[in-house]
Amino acid sequence: MNQAQLISAQWIWTGPGQLLRDHALLVREGHIAEVAPRSHFAGRNCSETHYSRHIITPGLINAHTHLELGYLHNQLPAGPFVPWVVQLMAKYPQADAMAATVHDAVTRGVIESLRGGVTCVGDITKQTPHARAALAGTPIRAVSFGELQAIGARRSLLDARLVTAVDGTHAESRLTIGVSPHAPYTVDGLALQDICNDTRCAEMPLCMHLAELPEEADFLRDLSGALRAPYDSIGTAWVLDDSVPRHPGGPIAWAKQFGLLNRIAPTLLAHVNYASDDDLAMLAANRNVAVVYCPRTRAFFGHDAVTPHRYREMLARGINVCLGTDSLASNPDLHLLREAQLLHQRDATPAETLLAMLTVQPARALGLHGLGTLTPTSSADVAVFEIDSTAHAVESLVANAPTATAVYINGTRVQA
Protein backbone atom coordinates (compact mmCIF):
# COMPACT_ATOMS: atom_id res chain seq x y z
CA MET A 1 0.00 0.00 0.00
CA ASN A 2 1.72 3.21 -1.19
CA GLN A 3 -0.85 5.80 -0.08
CA ALA A 4 -0.19 7.15 3.41
CA GLN A 5 -2.69 6.11 6.06
CA LEU A 6 -3.21 6.61 9.77
CA ILE A 7 -3.95 3.76 12.17
CA SER A 8 -4.89 5.03 15.61
CA ALA A 9 -6.26 3.75 18.89
CA GLN A 10 -6.85 4.74 22.47
CA TRP A 11 -3.55 3.05 23.30
CA ILE A 12 -0.49 2.12 21.25
CA TRP A 13 2.27 -0.04 22.70
CA THR A 14 5.25 0.64 20.47
CA GLY A 15 7.72 -1.44 22.48
CA PRO A 16 8.89 -2.10 26.05
CA GLY A 17 8.09 0.82 28.33
CA GLN A 18 6.40 2.77 25.54
CA LEU A 19 2.61 2.92 26.04
CA LEU A 20 1.12 5.92 24.26
CA ARG A 21 -2.40 7.27 24.68
CA ASP A 22 -4.43 8.71 21.81
CA HIS A 23 -1.62 8.36 19.30
CA ALA A 24 -1.54 7.33 15.66
CA LEU A 25 0.80 5.48 13.34
CA LEU A 26 1.49 7.16 10.03
CA VAL A 27 2.06 4.30 7.58
CA ARG A 28 3.64 4.85 4.21
CA GLU A 29 4.84 2.22 1.72
CA GLY A 30 4.47 -0.56 4.24
CA HIS A 31 6.51 1.05 6.99
CA ILE A 32 5.94 3.24 10.02
CA ALA A 33 6.80 6.78 8.96
CA GLU A 34 5.83 8.57 12.17
CA VAL A 35 4.27 7.96 15.59
CA ALA A 36 2.64 10.96 17.20
CA PRO A 37 -0.52 12.17 18.99
CA ARG A 38 -3.60 12.07 16.77
CA SER A 39 -3.86 15.86 16.98
CA HIS A 40 -0.46 16.12 15.33
CA PHE A 41 -1.92 14.72 12.12
CA ALA A 42 -4.93 17.05 11.92
CA GLY A 43 -5.38 18.30 8.38
CA ARG A 44 -3.15 15.64 6.82
CA ASN A 45 -4.45 14.38 3.52
CA CYS A 46 -4.61 10.70 4.44
CA SER A 47 -7.27 8.29 5.61
CA GLU A 48 -7.51 7.26 9.26
CA THR A 49 -8.77 4.05 10.82
CA HIS A 50 -9.42 4.59 14.51
CA TYR A 51 -10.00 1.89 17.12
CA SER A 52 -11.60 3.15 20.32
CA ARG A 53 -11.22 1.02 23.47
CA HIS A 54 -8.44 -0.85 21.73
CA ILE A 55 -4.71 -1.29 22.05
CA ILE A 56 -2.39 -1.47 19.07
CA THR A 57 0.74 -3.59 19.39
CA PRO A 58 3.41 -4.78 17.00
CA GLY A 59 2.26 -7.91 15.23
CA LEU A 60 2.89 -10.87 17.52
CA ILE A 61 5.63 -13.36 16.61
CA ASN A 62 5.19 -17.05 17.35
CA ALA A 63 8.80 -18.15 17.66
CA HIS A 64 8.18 -21.89 17.58
CA THR A 65 5.49 -23.89 15.84
CA HIS A 66 4.98 -26.77 13.41
CA LEU A 67 2.01 -25.65 11.32
CA GLU A 68 2.04 -28.79 9.18
CA LEU A 69 1.10 -30.93 12.21
CA GLY A 70 -2.30 -29.26 12.39
CA TYR A 71 -3.86 -32.44 11.01
CA LEU A 72 -3.12 -34.01 14.43
CA HIS A 73 -5.24 -31.51 16.36
CA ASN A 74 -6.87 -33.34 19.29
CA GLN A 75 -5.61 -36.67 17.91
CA LEU A 76 -2.94 -37.51 20.51
CA PRO A 77 -3.48 -37.78 24.28
CA ALA A 78 -1.44 -35.79 26.79
CA GLY A 79 1.28 -37.69 28.57
CA PRO A 80 4.96 -38.63 28.29
CA PHE A 81 6.79 -37.62 25.14
CA VAL A 82 8.08 -40.95 23.85
CA PRO A 83 4.69 -42.75 23.58
CA TRP A 84 3.31 -39.57 22.04
CA VAL A 85 5.98 -39.38 19.34
CA VAL A 86 5.55 -43.06 18.49
CA GLN A 87 1.84 -42.42 17.96
CA LEU A 88 2.65 -39.32 15.91
CA MET A 89 4.87 -41.33 13.55
CA ALA A 90 2.12 -43.90 13.12
CA LYS A 91 -0.26 -41.17 11.96
CA TYR A 92 1.90 -39.70 9.20
CA PRO A 93 -0.16 -39.19 6.03
CA GLN A 94 0.43 -41.53 3.12
CA ALA A 95 2.77 -40.19 0.46
CA ASP A 96 0.00 -39.52 -2.06
CA ALA A 97 -1.92 -37.47 0.52
CA MET A 98 1.03 -35.59 2.01
CA ALA A 99 0.98 -32.46 -0.17
CA ALA A 100 -2.73 -31.81 0.31
CA THR A 101 -2.62 -32.61 4.02
CA VAL A 102 0.29 -30.26 4.66
CA HIS A 103 -1.18 -27.48 2.52
CA ASP A 104 -4.48 -27.66 4.38
CA ALA A 105 -2.82 -27.76 7.82
CA VAL A 106 -0.50 -24.85 7.09
CA THR A 107 -3.26 -22.72 5.57
CA ARG A 108 -5.58 -23.35 8.51
CA GLY A 109 -2.74 -22.68 10.93
CA VAL A 110 -2.01 -19.33 9.30
CA ILE A 111 -5.68 -18.31 9.53
CA GLU A 112 -5.80 -19.24 13.21
CA SER A 113 -2.53 -17.44 13.87
CA LEU A 114 -3.74 -14.24 12.25
CA ARG A 115 -6.92 -14.33 14.32
CA GLY A 116 -4.72 -14.29 17.39
CA GLY A 117 -2.77 -11.27 16.21
CA VAL A 118 0.27 -13.22 15.02
CA THR A 119 1.90 -11.73 11.92
CA CYS A 120 5.03 -13.89 11.84
CA VAL A 121 5.85 -17.50 12.69
CA GLY A 122 9.04 -19.45 13.25
CA ASP A 123 7.78 -22.62 11.58
CA ILE A 124 9.64 -25.93 11.52
CA THR A 125 8.78 -28.20 8.63
CA LYS A 126 9.74 -31.74 7.80
CA GLN A 127 7.77 -31.47 4.55
CA THR A 128 9.75 -28.51 3.32
CA PRO A 129 8.55 -28.03 -0.29
CA HIS A 130 4.88 -28.49 0.59
CA ALA A 131 4.93 -26.27 3.68
CA ARG A 132 6.82 -23.44 2.00
CA ALA A 133 4.54 -23.49 -1.02
CA ALA A 134 1.57 -23.19 1.33
CA LEU A 135 3.15 -20.38 3.36
CA ALA A 136 3.98 -18.45 0.19
CA GLY A 137 0.28 -18.40 -0.66
CA THR A 138 -0.66 -16.65 2.59
CA PRO A 139 -0.04 -13.11 3.81
CA ILE A 140 1.83 -14.11 6.99
CA ARG A 141 5.55 -13.63 7.50
CA ALA A 142 7.56 -16.72 8.31
CA VAL A 143 10.99 -18.03 9.04
CA SER A 144 10.69 -21.52 7.61
CA PHE A 145 13.12 -23.92 9.28
CA GLY A 146 13.75 -26.99 7.14
CA GLU A 147 14.09 -29.92 9.51
CA LEU A 148 17.14 -32.18 9.32
CA GLN A 149 17.77 -35.60 10.81
CA ALA A 150 21.17 -37.25 10.41
CA ILE A 151 22.63 -39.69 12.89
CA GLY A 152 25.14 -42.51 12.77
CA ALA A 153 24.74 -44.69 9.71
CA ARG A 154 22.38 -42.11 8.17
CA ARG A 155 24.75 -39.18 8.52
CA SER A 156 25.74 -39.73 4.89
CA LEU A 157 22.29 -38.45 3.89
CA LEU A 158 22.95 -35.04 5.41
CA ASP A 159 24.23 -33.23 2.31
CA ALA A 160 21.21 -34.13 0.20
CA ARG A 161 18.81 -33.31 3.01
CA LEU A 162 20.51 -29.97 3.61
CA VAL A 163 19.96 -29.01 -0.03
CA THR A 164 16.22 -29.52 0.45
CA ALA A 165 16.18 -27.75 3.81
CA VAL A 166 17.79 -24.57 2.46
CA ASP A 167 15.93 -24.52 -0.86
CA GLY A 168 14.89 -20.94 -1.50
CA THR A 169 12.36 -21.50 -4.26
CA HIS A 170 9.64 -19.76 -2.28
CA ALA A 171 11.84 -17.29 -0.41
CA GLU A 172 10.89 -13.62 -0.64
CA SER A 173 10.55 -10.64 1.65
CA ARG A 174 7.95 -12.36 3.84
CA LEU A 175 9.49 -15.85 3.80
CA THR A 176 12.97 -16.34 5.23
CA ILE A 177 14.77 -19.67 5.05
CA GLY A 178 16.28 -21.34 8.10
CA VAL A 179 17.44 -24.79 9.13
CA SER A 180 16.39 -27.00 12.04
CA PRO A 181 18.70 -29.80 13.13
CA HIS A 182 15.88 -31.64 14.85
CA ALA A 183 17.07 -32.82 18.27
CA PRO A 184 20.05 -34.48 20.02
CA TYR A 185 18.49 -37.90 19.56
CA THR A 186 18.04 -37.57 15.77
CA VAL A 187 21.10 -35.47 14.86
CA ASP A 188 24.48 -36.57 16.18
CA GLY A 189 27.30 -34.25 17.15
CA LEU A 190 29.29 -34.62 13.93
CA ALA A 191 26.19 -33.88 11.84
CA LEU A 192 25.38 -30.85 14.00
CA GLN A 193 28.92 -29.58 13.52
CA ASP A 194 28.61 -29.95 9.76
CA ILE A 195 25.26 -28.12 9.74
CA CYS A 196 26.70 -25.22 11.73
CA ASN A 197 29.72 -25.03 9.40
CA ASP A 198 27.69 -25.32 6.20
CA THR A 199 25.33 -22.50 7.18
CA ARG A 200 27.97 -20.15 8.60
CA CYS A 201 28.56 -18.08 5.46
CA ALA A 202 24.84 -17.54 4.89
CA GLU A 203 24.34 -16.51 8.54
CA MET A 204 21.20 -18.58 8.35
CA PRO A 205 18.95 -18.83 11.43
CA LEU A 206 18.94 -22.24 13.11
CA CYS A 207 16.42 -23.74 15.49
CA MET A 208 16.91 -26.96 17.47
CA HIS A 209 14.86 -28.80 20.08
CA LEU A 210 17.28 -28.90 22.98
CA ALA A 211 17.07 -29.93 26.63
CA GLU A 212 13.39 -30.57 26.04
CA LEU A 213 13.55 -33.97 27.74
CA PRO A 214 15.55 -35.27 30.71
CA GLU A 215 16.19 -38.47 28.76
CA GLU A 216 18.40 -36.60 26.29
CA ALA A 217 21.34 -36.92 28.71
CA ASP A 218 21.05 -40.73 28.74
CA PHE A 219 20.88 -40.92 24.97
CA LEU A 220 23.87 -38.65 24.47
CA ARG A 221 25.92 -40.56 27.03
CA ASP A 222 25.51 -44.07 25.62
CA LEU A 223 22.49 -44.16 23.24
CA SER A 224 20.35 -45.71 25.98
CA GLY A 225 17.11 -44.85 27.73
CA ALA A 226 13.63 -43.99 26.61
CA LEU A 227 14.73 -42.06 23.51
CA ARG A 228 16.17 -45.22 22.03
CA ALA A 229 12.71 -46.83 22.14
CA PRO A 230 11.37 -45.23 18.93
CA TYR A 231 14.35 -46.64 17.02
CA ASP A 232 13.72 -50.09 18.47
CA SER A 233 9.98 -49.91 17.79
CA ILE A 234 10.37 -49.23 14.06
CA GLY A 235 13.43 -51.39 13.54
CA THR A 236 16.00 -48.67 12.86
CA ALA A 237 18.29 -49.07 15.89
CA TRP A 238 20.98 -50.20 13.42
CA VAL A 239 21.63 -46.55 12.54
CA LEU A 240 22.95 -45.95 16.07
CA ASP A 241 26.41 -47.28 15.27
CA ASP A 242 29.85 -46.64 16.73
CA SER A 243 30.27 -43.47 14.66
CA VAL A 244 27.82 -41.59 16.91
CA PRO A 245 29.93 -39.51 19.34
CA ARG A 246 29.07 -40.19 22.97
CA HIS A 247 28.87 -37.21 25.30
CA PRO A 248 28.51 -37.40 29.10
CA GLY A 249 27.81 -33.74 29.83
CA GLY A 250 24.16 -33.25 28.87
CA PRO A 251 22.53 -31.63 25.83
CA ILE A 252 23.55 -28.01 26.35
CA ALA A 253 27.23 -28.82 26.86
CA TRP A 254 26.94 -31.16 23.86
CA ALA A 255 25.50 -28.35 21.73
CA LYS A 256 28.34 -26.06 22.75
CA GLN A 257 30.99 -28.68 21.95
CA PHE A 258 29.66 -29.18 18.43
CA GLY A 259 29.26 -25.50 17.58
CA LEU A 260 25.58 -24.67 18.03
CA LEU A 261 26.14 -22.20 20.86
CA ASN A 262 29.06 -20.49 19.15
CA ARG A 263 27.25 -19.18 16.08
CA ILE A 264 27.14 -15.52 15.08
CA ALA A 265 23.76 -15.98 13.40
CA PRO A 266 20.36 -16.30 15.15
CA THR A 267 20.18 -19.57 17.09
CA LEU A 268 16.90 -20.63 18.69
CA LEU A 269 16.68 -23.41 21.24
CA ALA A 270 13.17 -24.78 21.50
CA HIS A 271 11.97 -25.61 25.01
CA VAL A 272 15.11 -25.89 27.25
CA ASN A 273 12.87 -27.47 29.89
CA TYR A 274 15.78 -28.90 31.86
CA ALA A 275 18.81 -26.70 32.53
CA SER A 276 21.36 -26.47 35.34
CA ASP A 277 23.07 -23.32 36.55
CA ASP A 278 26.09 -24.23 34.42
CA ASP A 279 23.79 -24.66 31.44
CA LEU A 280 22.31 -21.21 31.95
CA ALA A 281 25.80 -19.71 32.09
CA MET A 282 26.61 -21.32 28.72
CA LEU A 283 23.40 -19.98 27.19
CA ALA A 284 24.03 -16.47 28.52
CA ALA A 285 27.51 -16.35 27.00
CA ASN A 286 26.27 -15.84 23.42
CA ARG A 287 23.80 -13.03 22.74
CA ASN A 288 22.76 -14.69 19.47
CA VAL A 289 21.29 -17.65 21.35
CA ALA A 290 17.63 -17.48 22.36
CA VAL A 291 15.27 -19.85 24.16
CA VAL A 292 11.68 -20.46 23.05
CA TYR A 293 9.43 -21.52 25.93
CA CYS A 294 6.11 -23.17 25.06
CA PRO A 295 4.16 -23.19 28.33
CA ARG A 296 1.03 -25.11 27.36
CA THR A 297 2.92 -27.76 25.43
CA ARG A 298 5.28 -28.16 28.39
CA ALA A 299 2.26 -28.81 30.60
CA PHE A 300 0.82 -31.23 28.01
CA PHE A 301 3.87 -33.48 28.35
CA GLY A 302 3.87 -33.31 32.15
CA HIS A 303 7.14 -31.44 32.61
CA ASP A 304 5.60 -28.93 35.02
CA ALA A 305 4.99 -31.75 37.48
CA VAL A 306 8.73 -32.50 37.48
CA THR A 307 10.26 -29.04 37.75
CA PRO A 308 9.26 -25.48 36.91
CA HIS A 309 10.69 -23.87 33.79
CA ARG A 310 13.54 -21.49 34.56
CA TYR A 311 12.49 -18.76 32.11
CA ARG A 312 12.53 -16.05 34.76
CA GLU A 313 16.08 -16.94 35.79
CA MET A 314 17.04 -16.97 32.12
CA LEU A 315 15.64 -13.48 31.64
CA ALA A 316 17.47 -12.28 34.76
CA ARG A 317 20.74 -13.58 33.28
CA GLY A 318 20.16 -11.68 30.05
CA ILE A 319 19.12 -14.69 27.96
CA ASN A 320 16.64 -13.80 25.25
CA VAL A 321 13.48 -15.81 26.01
CA CYS A 322 10.51 -15.88 23.64
CA LEU A 323 7.17 -17.65 23.74
CA GLY A 324 5.83 -20.16 21.24
CA THR A 325 2.84 -22.43 20.87
CA ASP A 326 4.53 -25.51 19.41
CA SER A 327 2.09 -27.52 17.28
CA LEU A 328 -1.58 -28.42 17.39
CA ALA A 329 -0.46 -31.98 18.11
CA SER A 330 0.36 -30.84 21.67
CA ASN A 331 -1.59 -27.61 22.09
CA PRO A 332 -5.33 -26.89 21.91
CA ASP A 333 -4.84 -23.85 19.66
CA LEU A 334 -2.30 -21.48 18.11
CA HIS A 335 -3.48 -18.44 20.10
CA LEU A 336 -0.11 -17.10 21.20
CA LEU A 337 -1.47 -14.62 23.74
CA ARG A 338 -2.82 -17.56 25.75
CA GLU A 339 0.75 -18.66 26.43
CA ALA A 340 1.40 -15.27 28.02
CA GLN A 341 -1.94 -15.36 29.80
CA LEU A 342 -1.00 -18.65 31.48
CA LEU A 343 2.28 -17.27 32.83
CA HIS A 344 0.61 -14.06 33.96
CA GLN A 345 -2.02 -15.98 35.91
CA ARG A 346 0.20 -18.74 37.26
CA ASP A 347 3.46 -16.92 37.93
CA ALA A 348 2.35 -13.28 38.17
CA THR A 349 4.87 -12.45 35.46
CA PRO A 350 4.38 -8.78 34.53
CA ALA A 351 2.27 -8.23 31.44
CA GLU A 352 4.88 -5.87 29.99
CA THR A 353 7.56 -8.56 30.25
CA LEU A 354 5.32 -11.09 28.55
CA LEU A 355 4.34 -8.77 25.70
CA ALA A 356 8.03 -8.22 24.97
CA MET A 357 8.40 -12.03 24.80
CA LEU A 358 5.80 -12.01 22.00
CA THR A 359 7.22 -9.11 19.97
CA VAL A 360 10.65 -7.52 20.22
CA GLN A 361 12.40 -10.54 21.73
CA PRO A 362 11.35 -13.10 19.09
CA ALA A 363 12.10 -10.56 16.36
CA ARG A 364 15.68 -10.39 17.63
CA ALA A 365 15.82 -14.15 18.11
CA LEU A 366 14.78 -14.78 14.50
CA GLY A 367 17.02 -12.06 13.08
CA LEU A 368 14.03 -10.07 11.79
CA HIS A 369 15.18 -6.48 11.71
CA GLY A 370 12.40 -3.93 11.60
CA LEU A 371 9.86 -6.17 13.32
CA GLY A 372 8.69 -6.39 16.91
CA THR A 373 8.37 -2.66 17.54
CA LEU A 374 6.31 0.20 16.12
CA THR A 375 8.89 2.90 15.56
CA PRO A 376 9.83 4.96 12.50
CA THR A 377 11.25 2.75 9.70
CA SER A 378 9.77 -0.42 11.26
CA SER A 379 7.59 -2.58 9.06
CA ALA A 380 3.93 -1.77 9.60
CA ASP A 381 3.04 -5.16 11.04
CA VAL A 382 0.31 -4.31 13.50
CA ALA A 383 -2.16 -6.13 15.72
CA VAL A 384 -5.26 -4.45 17.17
CA PHE A 385 -7.03 -5.82 20.25
CA GLU A 386 -10.13 -4.71 22.13
CA ILE A 387 -9.51 -4.27 25.86
CA ASP A 388 -11.89 -4.07 28.79
CA SER A 389 -9.78 -1.76 30.92
CA THR A 390 -8.53 1.47 29.43
CA ALA A 391 -6.69 2.29 32.66
CA HIS A 392 -4.47 -0.81 32.50
CA ALA A 393 -4.23 -1.52 28.80
CA VAL A 394 -1.29 -3.96 28.65
CA GLU A 395 -2.51 -5.78 31.76
CA SER A 396 -5.98 -6.13 30.23
CA LEU A 397 -4.54 -7.45 26.97
CA VAL A 398 -2.46 -10.20 28.57
CA ALA A 399 -4.99 -11.10 31.28
CA ASN A 400 -7.84 -11.60 28.80
CA ALA A 401 -5.94 -12.76 25.69
CA PRO A 402 -8.59 -11.56 23.21
CA THR A 403 -8.61 -12.43 19.55
CA ALA A 404 -7.51 -9.65 17.24
CA THR A 405 -9.91 -7.07 15.91
CA ALA A 406 -7.59 -6.35 13.00
CA VAL A 407 -4.15 -7.34 11.72
CA TYR A 408 -1.94 -5.47 9.26
CA ILE A 409 1.16 -6.75 7.48
CA ASN A 410 3.22 -4.19 5.60
CA GLY A 411 0.43 -1.75 6.30
CA THR A 412 -2.21 -3.83 4.53
CA ARG A 413 -5.11 -5.17 6.57
CA VAL A 414 -5.12 -8.95 6.20
CA GLN A 415 -7.55 -10.09 8.88
CA ALA A 416 -10.77 -8.63 10.26
N, C-alpha and C positions, 0 to 999 in steps of 0.2 A: 504494500500500500504506500504510494508516494505522496498522497495528499496529507498534509499535517492534520492531526486530530488531537483532541483533548480527551483523556480518560480521568475522571475525578471521582472522589468518594469522600465520605465523612472522615475516614482515616486512610492513610497510606503508610505502610511499613516498608521503607526503602532498603533496610538492612539493619543489622544489630544496633540497638540504641537509637534508631531513627524512626520514630513514630510521629507522623505529621498529620495535623488536623486541617480539614477543609483545603486540601491541596489538590493539584492536578498534575498529570503527566502530559507533557507535550511530546507527541510521537511523530516522528518524521522518517520516512524511508526505513521503517522497521526498527528504529532505534529510539531510545529516550533522548530527546534533544534538550529538555529542560524540566525541572521539577520546581514548582513554586506555588504560592497560594492561588486559589482560583481567581481572586480579584486581580492578580497580576496579569491575567490573560484577557481581561475585559476588553472588548473591541477587536480582538484578534479575528481574522477571517478564517476560522476553522471550526469544524463541528465539534460538539462536546457530548460525551456520554457520561452522565452522572449517576452514581449509585449511592443513594441515601441509606443510612443505617447499614453500611457495608465497610469492609476493610479490603484494601488492595494490597497484595503482596507480590513479590517476585513469583513467577511460576514455580511450583514445587518440583523437586528433583528426586525421583525414586532411584537411589544409588544401587540397588540390587534387586533384580527380579529375573524370572524366567517366563516370559510371556507365553512361549510356545507350550508350556505345561498346563495351560488353561483348560485343556480337555480333561484334566484329572480333577477338576473342581469337585469337592465333596466325594471323591471316589476312594480315598485312602484314609483309614482311621488314624487318629492321633496315637502316639506311642513311641517306642524306641526307634532310632533311625534305621538300623540295619534291616529289620523286617519290613519297614516302610519302603526302603529303596529296592528290596527284592520284589515287592509287589509292584512298584513303579516300573521296573524293567519288564515285568510280565505283561504290563498294559501298553507297551509301545504300540503305536499304530502299525499296521502292515505297510510294506513299502509302497504299494500302489495307492494307499490312502494318506501317506505322510504329507505330501504337499498341501492337499486340501485341509487336512486336520490342523497343520501348523498355521496356514494362512488364516483360518477361521479363529483359532485361539489367539493369535497375535492381534488380529483386527479387533476382536472383542475386548482383549486386554487394553488396547489403546483407548477404546471408547470409555471403558470403566476408569482408566487412569485420568483421562481428561475430565470426567465428571467429578473427580476428586481434586481437581486443581493442579494435577501433575502435567507439566509441559515437556519434561525430559525424563528418560529412563536409562539406567545402566542395565542393559538386557543381555543376559548370557544365553547363547543359543548353541545347541548341539546340531541343529538342522540349519546350518548357516545360510545356504542359498535361499531356502524357502522363507526363513524368518526375515532376512534382510529385504527380500522382494516385497513381503507384506508390509514391513515398516516403511519402506519407500513410498508406499501408496497411501500413507496416512500423514496427517499434519504434524505429528509429534516429533520432537527431537529425540535422538537416541545415540548412545554409545553402544554399539553392538559388539559384544565380546564373543568371538568365535571360540568355542570350547575345544580343548585339546586333551587327549588321554594318550599317554605313552609311557609304558613301564616294562622293564625287563626285556623279555623276548619280543615285545611289540614296540620297543623304542625305535626300531628301524623304520617304523611307519611315520615317524614324527615329521620328516621333511614334507612328505606329500600332504599330511594333515595340516601343516602350518600354511601351506599354499592356499588351501581352502579357507582356513580361519582368517587370513588377512586379505582375502579377495575383496577388492574395492569396487566391484561392478556397480553396486548401488550407492556408493559413497557420494555424498554431496554436503552442502552446508549444514543440513539438519541431521545427517547420518555419519557419525564418526566410527571408524573401525578400531577395535581393540582385540585383545587376545585373552583367553581365560584358560591357563593350565588348571585343570579341574580341581584336584585335591591331592594331598600327600599320599593317598592310597590308590591313586590312578595315574599319577605322574611321578616318576622317580627323580632323585636328585640330579642325575646326569641330564635327563630330559629337561628338567626345570632350568638348569644352567644353560643348556643350548637355546631354550626359548628366550631367556633373558638376553643372551648374546645376540641372537638373530633379530631381536626387535630393538636393540639399543640405538642404531642409527636413525630409525624412524621415530624414536621417542614415543612409541605407541603405548597407550594405557593398557595395563594388565590388571586382571582381577582373579583372585584365587580363593577358594574356600579353604580356610586355614584355622586350626585350633577350634574347629566347630565341634569336635567330638573328643572325649577323653581317650577313646580307643586309638586315636592317631599315634600316640606315643608308642603303644605296643607294636603297631604295624611297622612303624619306622625303625624300631629297635631290632626286630627279628622276623617281620612279616607274619606275626601271629595275631591272635585275638579276634574279636568280633568282625573286624573289617576284612578279614580273610574269607569270611563265610560266603559273601556273594560270589567270589571266585570259585569256591568249592561247589556252590549250588548250581552253577551253570557250566561247570567243567572246564574252567580256564585257569586253574591254579598253576598250570604248567608255565604261564608267562612269568611267574614270580621266581625267576632263576637267580643264579649266583651273581649276575651282573647288576642286580639292584643294590645300590649302596645302603648299608645299614647305618642307622644313626641313633645314638642313645639319648640325645639331649632334648627330645620333644620337637613339635612341629615348627615353632617359631625360630628356635636355634637352627633347625634344619633349613628353613627358608633363608636365613641369613647366610649360612654356609654356602648355599648354592646360588646366591646372587639376587634373590627376590627383594631383599630388604636394602639392597645397595643401589637401586636404580635411581636415575635422575628424572625419569618420566613418572607420570601418575601410576601409583600402585595401590590397588584396593584389596583389602583382606576382608572377605565376607565372613561375618559371625564373630570370630575370636571369642568364643564362649568360655574358653578355659585358658587362663594366662596367669603366670606367676609374676612376682615383682621384677625378677630378672627379665622376663618376657616383655613387660611393659617398658623397661628401660631400653631394650633393643628396638621396640616400635617407636619410641620417642626420639631415637637418635637420627631418624631420617624424616625430614619434613614432607617428603613426597609420598610417604606411606600413610594411608588412611584406613580406618576400620569402619565397616558397615554393620550396624547392629539391627537385627530384625526381631523386635520384641515378641510379636505374636507367634511367629514361627518357632522361636526359641521355646516358648511355652508349650506349643504343640508337641514338641519332641521331649518334653519333660525336663529340660535342663534347669529350669528355675527351681525345681524341687531339689536339685543337687547343690547348686551354688548360685548366688546372684551374679548377674553380668557386671563387669567392672567398668562400665562406660563412664561413670562419673569420675573415677580415678584416672581413667585415660584422658578425659578432658582436662583434669587438673594438671596432668603432666604435659599438656600441650599437644597431645595426639589428636589428629583431626578425626572426629567420630561423626558419621552420618547415620541416617535411618533408611531402612529399606523394608519392603514387604516380603521379599522372597516370592515364591510362586503360589498359584492357586491350588497346588497340590498339598500345601501345608498351611494355607492361610484362607480365611473365609472370604476375603475380598482384597482388592488392590487399592483401597482407600488409605493413602499414605498418612493423612492426618490422624487416623485412628491409632497408628503406632505411637505418635506423640501424645495423643490423648491418654493412652495406657500408662505411659511413664509419668505423665503429669498427675494422674489420679493415684497411681501406686506409690511413686517415689517422691512426689511433690517437687519434681524437677521444674524449674521456672519455665514458664511458657516462652519467654524470649530465647532462652537457651535452646529449647526444642525447635522453635521456628528456624533458628540458624542452622540446625542439624537437617533441615529439609530444604535449605536454599543455598546460602553462601558456602557452607562447608562441603556439601556434595559437588557444587560447581568446581571448587578448588580440587577436590579429590579426583574428579573426572577430567581435569585439565580443560574445563570449558570457560575460557575467558569471556567476559562480558555477560555471563549469566549469574543468577543468584542474588543480584541486587537490582535496584531500580534507581540508577544514577545516570547522569549524562554520559552518553556513548554506549550504555548497556543495551543489549537487545531488548526489545519491547515484548518480553515474555511475561505475561501478567495473569494473576489469578484474582478473582473477585469473590468474596464470601460475605453472606449476610451474617450479622452478629446480633446477639440479643442484649448486649451491654455496651453502650457507647462510651461508658466511663472507663472500662477495662477491655479495650478492643482486642489486644493480643491474647489476654487471658480467656476471653470469651471464645475466640477462634479455636484455641487449642483444647479448651475444656469441652466444647460442644462438637468439634470436628464436623462442621457442616459440609455438604456437597457444594460445589462451586456454582455461583450464579452465572459467571462468565469466565472464559479463558481466552487469552490472546497469545498468539505466537508470531513474532516479527510484526507485531502491531495489528495483525488480522485476527478478528474474532473467529474462533474455530469451534466453540462449544457454548451452548446456551443453557 
